[in-house]
Amino acid sequence: MDMPSWTDQKLGTMKRAGLWLVTVVGEGNIFTKEDVKAAFPGISQADRRVRDLRDHGWQIDTNREDASLGQHEQRFVKQGEPVWQPGKGTRPSTAITQTQRREVLSRDGNFCRSCGIAPGEIYAGTYESAQIDIARRVVRQQDGTEKTELVAECNRCRVGGRGAVTDLGEMLRRAEGLSGLDRRMLSVWMDRDRREFSAAERFWADYRTLPGESRAKVRDALKPPAE
């Protein structure tokens, strides 16, 4: 099917925006809000129509997903559904609402479920503070189908985990193989949404950070006395 021109005034703005990205900007390239304004003069919602393409499988990154981008820059990463074709581009919006955002943040404890960092905390070895947002995670169900679910993640983990698929069926199969003791211990951790570390586990974590000479001294100190 021939691709219509993005300048065709008979098309809706979102369809024209998609065509403009494909034929003018090109996948992998950067554009700005000013570029959108220049391409669609007099259309006040043109930038919003560009964002709407994400609801149809288009990947358009900002500096929240791609740290190399400037504040006003966006990158057209990948084309999604050809919204200009008949019958396309009419799905109900899948944008995350503010109500959903609040519910997910509250349910997930308002911290990143991937690395555990809280909003405003500084990443180790940097001066960069974490921002917590909502990510879409693909979860493979027991029957092999895939479902997109929402999860709280920081700006770093959202980028690093893009495209990852969580296998719920595999997790449930592993759960079946756990001993009764492990099940009880995990149930307590899950109820509290926090793992309690034993004194030995905390000691082990600290021991692992020691230089080799100091590790040797600790090992010697823990050896049982000779009989």
Residue, then its C-alpha position, 0 to 999 in steps of 0.5 A: m500500500d502506498m504511503p500518503s504524504w504527511t502534508d495531506q490536510k485531509l488526514g488527522t494530525m496524529k496520522r500526519a505526525g506519524l508520516w512526518l516521523v517516518t519520511v522526514v525525521g527517520e528512525g533513530n534520529i532526533f527532533t524537537k518540539e520546535d521542529v514539530k511546531a515548524a512542521f505543523p504551524g497553527i496546530s496547537q496540539a501537534d506535539r500531543r498528537v506525536r505523544d499519542l503515537r506511543d499508544h499505538g506501539w511507536q517508541i519515541d524517547t525523551n531524556r527520561e528514557d535516553a539520558s543522552l537527549g537534551q531537555h527539549e529533544q526526542r528520539f524517534v526510535k521505532q515505528g509502530e502501527p501504521v496509523w494512516q492506514p484504514g482501520k488503524g490508529t483507532r484503538p482506545s488510549t492506553a495512556i497511564t492516567q494520574t489515578q493509575r499512577r497514584e495507585v501503582l506508586s502506592r501499591d509498590g511502596n513508592f520505590c523502584r521495584s527493580c533496584g530498590i531506590a527511593p525518589g530523590e536518593i542519589y545513585a551510588g558514585t554519581y550526583e544524579s537523583a532518582q526519579i520514580d515513574i511507571a513502567r510497562r512490564v510484559v509478563r508471560q502468563q502460565d498459558g504462554t500468553e503475554k500481558t502488559e502490567l504496570v510497575a514502579e521503576c526509577n529512570r535508570c531501570r526503566v531504560g535498562g529493562r526495556g524489552a524485558v519479559t517476566d516469566l510468571g509461569e517459570m516463577l510459579r513452577r519454581a515456587e512449587g519446588l520450594s521446601g516448606l521452610d523456604r515457603r514460610m520464610l518467603s511468605v513472611w518477607m512478602d507480607r512485610d515486602r521486606r527481607e530480614f537479613s540474619a546476622a551471618e548474612r549481614f556479616w557476609a555482605d560486609y566481609r565481601t567488601l574487605p581487601g584480601e589481607s583483611r579477609a584473610k584475618v577474618r577467615d583465620a579468626l572464624k576458624p574453629p580452634a584446633e583440638 
